[in-house]
Structure formats: C-alpha cells, structure tokens
C-alpha cells in the first residue's frame, strides 16, 4: 500500500503511475545497472528517435546513471552496455551521490554552516567596474 501511495503522490521516488502505465504499454526492458536502475526503450520521441528512459531505484537522481548507460540514454551510442563489453575509462570516476543539503555537504571555510574562519583578504584583488 505504501509503494502504491508513493507512486500516486510523488514523482521523485522511483516511478509514478503514469510512467508505470507507459512502461507497461510501450516499454521494452533493455537492462539494469549496478545501482538497480532499470532502462527501457520504446515509442518514438519528437525527433524521430527511439524513446529511452530510466526508472531509478529509489530517489530520482540523474547523476546516479553510470557512464555507459549515460551515453546510451542520451543517444550518444546505439548499443546499450548490456549488449557489449563496456569497460569505463581510467579517467571516469565512480558515482558519488549529490550531498547538497545534507550534513555531509561541502562547506568551505567561512561559510555560514561551515567551521573555521574566513581567510583574511589580502588586497590583491581589483574589482571590475564597467567602462574600465
């Protein structure tokens, strides 16, 4: 019952009822990533391409899509990572959740919520003024 109510009243937690119905009617499951996000395709978008979408496992967080799936969902590649031997490049970083708004968010020295004191101004900065 709780899952049903979440799908009726929230859009940020997995999928809503409209997405569930559209996925059931027009979607073909393509694969699943290591985070439990499930990827679908079906129908045609406004540009004439096959429509692709993801149903997140938990909260909808766009940065939680791994690099291989990101390329597929944005039509950069035609073959999803499940149908090829995809290996991330050495410069691709693993997923880190967006911590903004949480107690573990980055807070530089001198910020209102941070600890420590703001660094002393050195005076070597000249502000830009129009016309100069």
N, C-alpha and C positions, 0 to 999 in steps of 0.2 A: 504494500500500500504506500509506503514511504517513497519508494522509487517512482511509482506512478504519479504521486503528487509533485515530486521534484520535476518530472518531465512536463507536467501541466503548467507549473508556475515559475520555472526557471529556464533560462536559456544558456547559462554558463556552466551547468553541471551535466556533462555528457551530451545528451541529445534531448530535444523536446518532442512532443507528439507529432508535429508536422514533419520534422526530419525523420522520425521513425517511419511514418507512413510513406514518405517519398522514397526512403531507402528500401522499404519492403516492395514498393511498386516498381521502381525504376533502377534500383541499385544492384550492381554485381560486386561481390566482395573480391578485392584484389589481394589483400594481405593484411598483416598485423606487424607492428614494430615491437621492439623490446620493452616499451613502456605500456603496452596493452592498447594503444590507439589502433583503430581499425579503419582501413582505407577502402573506399568504394569508387566506382565509376559507373556512368550510365546517363543516357539522355544526351542532349546537345545544349551547349551554352550559347550565349548571344553572339559569339564569334565563330560559331560553327564547329567548335571542337567538342570532343567528348568531355562531359562534365565530370569533375573529380572532387571528392570531398573526404573529410576525415571525421570520425566520431571519436572524441577524446575519451580516455579512460580517466574519469574524474573531471576536475575543472578544465574548462576550455582555456588552454594556454598555447598560443601559436608557436612559441619558442620551444615547445616540447616535441616538435617534429624533427626527427634525425635528418642529417644532410641528404642522404639518399632519397628518402621519401619527400623531402622538401623540393628537390629537383623534379621529381615525378609529379607532385601535386600542382606545381606551377608550370607544367608543360615544358620544362627545360629538357627532359628526356622522355622518350616514349615507352621505355621498358621499366617497370617497377623493380625495386631491389629484390623482390622475391623471385623474379624470373631471370636474374643474372647474379653473378658472383661479385656483389658490390662490397668493396672494402674502402672505408674512409681514408682520406689522405692524412699524412702525418701532421699537417697544419690544421686540420679540423678538430676543434675542441669538443669534448663530451658535453652533453647537456647539463646546464646548471639552471635551476628554477629562478624565476624572477623574484627577488626578495624585497622589492619595493613595497613599503607599507607594513613590513614585518619587523619584529625586534632585531633580526639579524641583518637588516639592510645596511648598506654602506653609508656611513655618516662621517664626513671629513672633520678635521679639527676645526673648531669654531662654529660648527653648525648648531642650530638651536637644540637638536636632540642628541648631538654628539658629546663626547667628553673632551676635555682639554681646552686650551685657549687658542684663539685665532692667532695665526702668525702675525708678527709685527710688520706693518707696512714699511717698505724700505725707501720709498720716494723715487724709485727709478721708473715709475710708470707715468706716462703722459697721456691723459685722456684725449680722445679725438673730439674735435669740435668741427661742426660744419663750416666749410669755406677755408679751412686751413690746409 
